[in-house]
Amino acid sequence: MKIKRFLKKLLNNIFSLLIWKMYLYGASGHAKVIIDILRANNEPIEALFDDNEKIHTLFDYPVLRSSEVCGPLIISIGNNGVRRKIAEKLQVEYGRVFHPSAIISEKAIIKEGTVVMQGAIVQSDCRIGSHCIINTGASVDHECRLGDYVHISPHCTLCGNVQVGEGAWIGAGSV
């Protein structure tokens, strides 16, 4: 019986080391939505990082100082320019986060640091750069090309073959 308990505990410890625990950089509104996505995927969140020393927790997760940043990381800041500056400064591994209600073609390529929100659609042969936000209900149709640090706002529609340059922000409901 003792051996069985020991083996079970050992396996649990090994399994906990293998789980990819996500970190977020930025502890405000955008982080709240990303936390919802990670929870919907049953992906554990270890902590958040933020430069604001007045913030200590967000949804019961600890908020640490940016000097302690580690990965895998998602930069949970909506501002494209700020997201870019942080990504260029940090030397960490970045994750990708996709809500389970998002429809993403297996033929789409989505780079590191990108988040695809609830109800978004990314169609065949799309190429989405690093650290992009495909926001709630947005539709990115076939063969679109999005540069790094792009934000496609809620309920935008990009028809096929649209190219969006690095750092662009497409406003809510745009077609």
CORMO-V898390 format. One line per field, one symbol per residue. phi: phi as a letter, one per 40 degrees, with the letter a starting at -180 (. if undefined). A space follows every 10 residues. Layout:
# CORMO-V898390
phi = ???
This chain:
# CORMO-V898390
phi = .ccccccccc cccccccccc ccbbbhbadc ccccddcccc cfccbcabba cccccbaafg ccbbcccbda bcbbccbccd ccdcdccccc bbcbcbbbcc ccbbccccbb cdgcbbcdgc bbcdgcbbcc fcbbcdgcbb cdgcbbccgc bccdgcbbcd gcbbcdgcbc cdgcb
